Amino acid sequence: MNAAVTGDVVAQLTSDEDVVRVRKLVRDQLVALGFSLIDQTKMVTAASELARNTLRYGGGGHAELNVVNNHGRRGLSISFVDEGPGIEDIAKALTDGYTTGGGMGLGLSGARRLADEFNLESSPGNGTRVTITKWKPF
């Protein structure tokens, strides 16, 4: 088995270079797990958006990459964690076109569509944790 999938990986997100590094780590894990190019592209895109959000809106943080197993299925779960100001209205933040930073407002909602599973935990003053998971088809 490829060493890239034997353990969990934590990567700091404090600069744009870290975002690029996380993208590579995600792609490497997905390749090692045997994901298709389409699924690799979806997850790398989602991870890139969420890593940038962690940096831009959360003031930095980290990404946690975990190989997951569920009843014989393998997948990759990635959490983006910050200790920033948090999200006041999660439902609004997940609406296409909503932005507080002048972008297109597709980061969170787009990442949710690209992943098989999406979970967002946040509250004002307590930071944010966004977790996405992609499962390898049987």
C-alpha positions in Angstrom: 0.0 0.0 0.0 1.2 3.5 -0.8 2.6 5.4 2.3 0.4 8.4 1.4 -2.7 6.6 2.7 -1.3 5.0 5.9 -1.9 7.9 8.3 -3.6 11.1 9.0 -2.0 14.4 7.8 -2.3 17.8 9.3 -1.2 20.8 7.3 -1.0 24.4 8.5 -2.8 27.1 6.6 -1.1 30.4 7.2 -0.2 31.6 3.6 -1.1 31.2 0.0 1.8 28.7 -0.4 0.1 26.5 2.2 -3.1 26.5 0.1 -1.0 25.1 -2.8 0.6 22.5 -0.5 -2.8 21.3 0.7 -4.1 21.0 -2.9 -1.1 18.7 -3.6 -1.6 16.7 -0.4 -5.2 16.2 -1.3 -4.4 15.1 -4.8 -1.7 12.8 -3.7 -4.0 11.1 -1.2 -6.8 10.7 -3.8 -4.3 9.2 -6.3 -3.0 6.8 -3.8 -6.5 5.7 -2.9 -7.3 5.1 -6.6 -9.9 7.8 -7.2 -10.8 8.8 -10.7 -9.4 12.0 -12.3 -12.9 13.5 -12.1 -13.3 12.8 -8.4 -9.7 14.1 -7.8 -10.6 17.3 -9.6 -13.8 17.8 -7.6 -12.1 17.3 -4.3 -9.0 19.3 -5.1 -11.3 22.2 -6.2 -13.4 21.9 -3.1 -10.3 21.7 -0.9 -8.8 24.8 -2.6 -11.9 26.8 -1.9 -12.1 25.8 1.7 -8.4 26.3 2.3 -8.7 29.8 0.9 -11.7 30.5 3.1 -9.8 29.2 6.2 -7.0 31.6 5.3 -9.1 34.6 4.2 -12.0 34.6 6.6 -10.7 32.5 9.5 -7.3 34.2 9.7 -5.5 30.9 9.0 -5.8 27.5 10.6 -5.1 24.0 9.5 -6.4 21.1 7.3 -6.8 17.6 8.5 -6.7 14.8 5.9 -8.0 11.4 7.1 -8.4 8.2 5.2 -11.8 6.8 6.2 -13.4 3.4 6.0 -17.1 2.6 6.2 -18.4 -1.0 5.6 -15.7 -1.8 3.1 -15.8 1.6 1.4 -12.7 3.8 1.5 -12.7 7.5 1.2 -10.9 10.7 2.1 -12.2 13.2 4.7 -10.8 16.6 4.9 -11.5 19.1 7.7 -10.6 22.8 7.5 -10.4 24.3 11.0 -9.8 27.9 12.1 -10.3 30.0 15.3 -11.6 33.0 13.5 -14.7 35.0 14.0 -17.0 32.2 13.0 -20.1 32.3 10.8 -23.1 34.1 12.2 -25.7 32.7 9.7 -24.7 29.3 8.3 -27.8 28.9 6.1 -27.1 32.3 4.5 -23.4 31.5 4.1 -24.3 28.3 2.2 -26.5 30.3 -0.3 -25.1 30.6 -3.8 -23.9 34.2 -4.4 -23.6 35.2 -0.7 -20.3 36.7 0.1 -18.7 38.9 2.8 -15.5 39.2 0.9 -16.4 40.5 -2.6 -15.9 37.1 -4.3 -18.5 35.2 -6.3 -20.0 33.6 -3.2 -19.7 30.0 -4.5 -16.9 28.7 -2.2 -19.0 27.0 0.6 -22.0 26.0 -1.6 -19.7 24.9 -4.4 -17.6 22.7 -2.0 -20.8 21.2 -0.7 -21.9 20.2 -4.2 -18.5 18.7 -5.1 -18.2 16.4 -2.0 -20.2 13.4 -1.1 -20.6 14.6 2.5 -20.3 18.1 3.8 -20.5 19.3 7.4 -20.1 22.9 8.7 -19.8 23.7 12.4 -19.4 27.4 13.4 -20.7 30.0 15.7 -19.7 33.7 16.2 -16.5 34.0 18.2 -15.8 30.2 18.1 -14.2 29.6 14.7 -15.2 27.2 12.0 -14.8 23.6 11.1 -15.8 22.5 7.6 -15.5 18.8 6.8 -15.8 17.3 3.3 -15.7 13.6 2.4 -15.5 11.8 -0.9 -16.1 8.0 -1.1 -14.5 5.7 -3.6 -17.3 3.9 -5.5 -17.4 0.2 -5.0 
